[in-house]
Amino acid sequence: MNRLVLQAQLVERGALRYTPAGLPVFDLSLRHESQVTQEGQPRQVSFEIKARALGSITARLAQANGRGIVFHVTEID
């Protein structure tokens, strides 16, 4: 199993909605910024990515103010 841990800031959180099965869902926009070394030279990495939170994690996101979120991608369909 592959695992990616991405530290990012919550930029945008859509309205809470529910799946047909009744699970809560948030559509999110996350921003990541860091510095890596490539060929011995520092390089800035910055990107925004769309994400979707489903299930119990949405309760924590509902209380978040948009800063300091650590987002863990645990599964991709």
C-alpha positions in Angstrom: 0.0 0.0 0.0 1.3 3.5 -0.9 0.9 6.4 1.5 1.3 10.1 1.0 1.3 12.6 3.8 0.8 16.2 2.6 1.0 19.2 4.9 -1.2 21.9 3.5 -3.3 24.9 4.3 -7.0 24.8 3.8 -7.7 27.5 1.2 -11.4 26.9 0.6 -14.1 24.6 2.0 -17.3 24.1 0.1 -20.7 23.7 1.7 -21.4 20.5 3.7 -23.3 18.0 1.6 -24.3 14.4 2.0 -23.9 11.3 -0.3 -26.9 9.2 -1.2 -25.8 6.9 1.6 -26.0 9.8 4.1 -22.2 10.3 4.6 -21.1 13.9 5.1 -18.8 15.4 2.4 -16.7 18.6 2.0 -15.0 19.6 -1.2 -11.8 21.4 -0.4 -9.0 23.4 -2.0 -5.6 22.9 -0.3 -2.3 24.9 -0.8 1.1 23.4 -0.2 4.4 25.3 -0.1 7.9 23.9 0.6 11.5 24.0 -0.5 13.3 21.0 -1.9 16.9 20.4 -3.1 17.3 19.3 -6.6 20.7 18.8 -8.2 22.2 20.5 -5.2 20.0 23.6 -5.7 17.1 24.8 -3.6 13.8 24.9 -5.4 10.4 26.3 -4.2 7.4 24.0 -4.5 4.0 25.6 -4.4 0.7 24.2 -5.6 -3.0 24.1 -4.9 -4.9 20.8 -5.1 -8.6 19.9 -4.9 -9.5 17.3 -2.3 -12.6 15.7 -0.9 -13.2 14.8 2.7 -15.7 12.1 3.4 -17.1 10.7 6.6 -16.0 11.4 10.2 -13.1 13.8 9.2 -15.7 16.3 8.1 -16.6 17.1 11.8 -13.0 18.3 12.4 -13.0 20.3 9.1 -16.3 21.9 10.0 -14.6 23.5 13.0 -11.4 24.5 11.1 -10.8 28.1 10.3 -8.7 27.4 7.2 -5.2 27.5 8.6 -2.8 24.8 9.7 -4.6 21.7 8.5 -2.6 18.5 7.9 -4.4 16.5 5.3 -3.9 12.8 5.0 -4.9 11.1 1.8 -5.8 7.6 2.8 -7.5 6.3 -0.3 -8.0 7.3 -4.0 -10.7 5.9 -6.2 
